[in-house]
């Protein structure tokens, strides 16, 4: 079978346009040919979740980039060396739960 533009256009225009469910509008050009239309919509919930995830990732990235001061690190080293460092389990849990 020889394929040409005229052959494709003629065969395609012989078909009747059909929209499943009648919800998608069919667009027509001025020359009498009818073509299908594709409509893409986003779910608002997915957009909201994506936006929320992006903001949380930015916040976490900025917190990770912030380093502790030399003074705080030295203080913690001294506390660990002298066995006086107390682990704050509530602070650890709250950081894990992003509170």
C-alpha positions in Angstrom: 0.0 0.0 0.0 1.3 3.4 -0.9 1.1 5.9 1.9 0.7 9.6 1.0 -0.6 12.7 2.7 -3.7 12.8 0.4 -4.4 9.1 1.2 -4.2 9.7 4.9 -6.3 12.9 4.9 -9.0 11.3 2.7 -9.2 8.2 4.9 -9.3 10.2 8.1 -12.0 12.6 7.0 -14.2 9.7 6.0 -14.4 8.7 9.7 -17.1 10.1 11.8 -15.9 12.1 14.9 -16.9 10.4 18.1 -16.3 11.7 21.7 -16.5 9.1 24.4 -19.1 10.2 27.0 -19.8 13.4 25.1 -17.6 15.4 27.5 -14.7 16.3 25.2 -15.6 18.9 22.6 -14.6 18.2 19.0 -12.8 21.0 17.3 -13.4 21.8 13.6 -11.2 23.7 11.3 -12.6 26.1 8.7 -11.9 23.7 5.8 -14.6 21.2 6.8 -12.3 18.6 8.4 -13.2 17.5 12.0 -10.4 16.5 14.4 -10.4 15.1 17.9 -9.4 17.4 20.8 -7.3 16.3 23.7 -8.0 18.0 27.0 -5.6 17.5 29.9 -6.6 18.5 33.3 -4.8 18.3 36.6 -6.3 17.1 39.8 -6.2 20.0 42.3 -5.4 17.6 45.1 -2.3 16.4 43.3 -1.2 20.0 42.7 -1.6 20.8 46.4 0.3 17.7 47.5 3.1 18.5 45.0 3.3 22.0 46.3 3.4 20.9 49.9 6.1 18.3 49.1 8.2 20.9 47.4 7.9 23.4 50.3 8.9 20.7 52.8 11.9 19.6 50.8 13.0 23.2 50.5 12.7 23.7 54.2 14.6 20.5 55.0 17.3 21.4 52.5 17.8 24.8 54.1 18.0 23.2 57.6 20.6 20.7 56.4 22.7 23.4 54.8 22.8 25.4 58.1 25.8 24.2 60.1 26.4 24.4 63.8 28.7 27.1 65.1 32.2 26.1 66.2 31.3 27.2 69.7 28.4 24.8 69.9 30.4 21.9 68.5 33.2 22.6 71.0 30.6 22.7 73.8 29.1 19.3 72.8 32.6 17.8 72.4 33.4 18.9 76.0 30.1 17.5 77.4 30.7 14.1 75.7 34.3 14.0 76.9 33.3 14.7 80.5 30.3 12.3 80.3 27.8 15.1 81.1 25.9 15.2 77.8 22.2 14.4 78.2 20.3 13.1 75.2 17.1 15.0 74.7 14.7 12.3 73.4 11.8 14.7 73.0 13.9 16.9 70.7 15.0 13.9 68.6 11.4 12.7 68.3 10.1 16.1 67.4 12.8 16.5 64.7 11.9 13.1 63.3 8.3 14.0 63.1 9.0 17.5 61.7 7.4 19.3 64.7 
